[in-house]
Amino acid sequence: DEKVIHSNTGRTVYYDKLIMATGSYPWIPPIKGSDSQDCFVYRTIEDLNAIEACARRSKRGAVVGGGLLGLEAAGALKSLGVETHVIEFAPVLMAEQLDPMGGDQLRRKIERMG
């Protein structure tokens, strides 16, 4: 079987392995206030710029989601001097990647970091 993709612009790309990274859309939990001007999701550079601007005028922030991207966002807020809290609905942080013991160790390490 020939492994090839033909784009709608006429480009032909041959491949050995194919990764289809179709992107994702953030899930916003039904939390009161999630539609406020200081509640953000991030996908674009404009989203990140808006978050940074808000962080610079804020003392505290919360990140909903304790997966890899949520923890990266929390680290970014902390690096901007914002007191940061992570809210996770799963029993442990990074529940898709870590078992309960690993998730607990990660939580303790993050708590020690402040």
C-alpha positions in Angstrom: 0.0 0.0 0.0 1.3 3.4 -1.0 1.4 5.8 2.0 0.6 9.2 0.5 -1.5 12.2 1.2 -2.9 14.5 -1.4 -3.8 18.0 -0.2 -6.6 20.1 -1.7 -3.8 22.5 -3.0 -2.3 19.7 -5.1 0.6 18.9 -2.8 1.6 15.2 -2.5 3.3 14.0 0.7 4.6 10.4 1.1 5.1 9.0 4.6 6.2 6.0 6.5 4.2 6.8 9.7 1.4 9.3 10.0 0.3 11.2 13.1 -3.1 12.9 12.8 -3.0 15.7 15.3 -6.4 17.3 14.7 -6.3 19.6 17.7 -8.7 19.8 20.6 -11.2 22.1 22.1 -11.1 23.0 25.8 -13.9 21.6 28.0 -15.3 24.3 30.2 -16.9 22.8 33.3 -20.3 24.3 34.3 -18.9 26.5 37.1 -20.6 29.7 38.1 -18.5 32.6 36.7 -16.8 30.6 33.9 -18.2 33.1 31.5 -16.5 36.1 33.2 -13.9 38.3 31.4 -11.2 37.0 33.7 -11.8 33.3 32.9 -9.7 32.0 30.0 -9.0 29.0 27.9 -5.9 28.9 25.9 -5.2 27.7 22.3 -3.8 30.8 20.6 -1.1 33.3 21.2 -3.9 35.9 21.7 -5.3 33.7 24.5 -1.9 33.6 26.2 -1.4 37.3 25.8 -4.8 37.9 27.5 -3.9 35.5 30.3 -0.6 37.2 30.9 -2.2 40.7 31.0 -4.7 39.5 33.5 -2.0 37.8 35.6 0.0 41.0 35.8 -2.9 42.7 37.5 -3.9 39.7 39.7 -2.7 38.3 43.0 -4.3 34.9 42.8 -5.3 32.5 40.0 -6.8 29.1 39.6 -6.2 26.6 36.8 -9.0 24.0 36.2 -7.3 20.9 35.1 -4.4 18.9 36.6 -3.2 17.3 33.4 0.0 18.2 31.6 -1.3 21.4 30.0 -3.0 22.5 33.2 0.2 22.1 35.2 2.2 23.9 32.6 -0.4 26.8 32.8 -0.1 26.8 36.6 3.7 26.9 36.4 3.4 29.9 34.0 1.1 31.7 36.4 3.4 31.0 39.3 6.4 32.4 37.3 4.4 35.6 36.9 4.2 36.0 40.7 0.6 34.9 40.9 -0.5 32.7 43.9 -1.7 29.7 41.9 -4.2 26.9 42.7 -4.9 23.8 40.6 -8.4 22.3 40.6 -8.5 18.8 39.3 -11.7 16.6 39.1 -9.7 13.3 38.8 -8.5 11.7 42.0 -4.8 12.5 41.2 -2.9 15.0 39.0 -2.0 13.8 35.5 -4.4 10.9 35.9 -4.0 9.9 32.3 -0.2 9.4 32.7 0.3 8.5 36.4 -1.0 5.8 38.7 -2.4 6.9 42.1 1.0 6.6 43.8 2.7 8.7 41.1 -0.1 11.2 41.2 0.2 11.6 44.9 4.0 12.0 44.7 3.6 14.7 42.1 1.0 16.5 44.2 3.3 16.5 47.2 6.2 17.8 45.1 4.1 20.6 43.6 2.9 21.5 47.1 6.5 21.8 48.3 7.2 24.1 45.4 4.5 26.5 46.8 
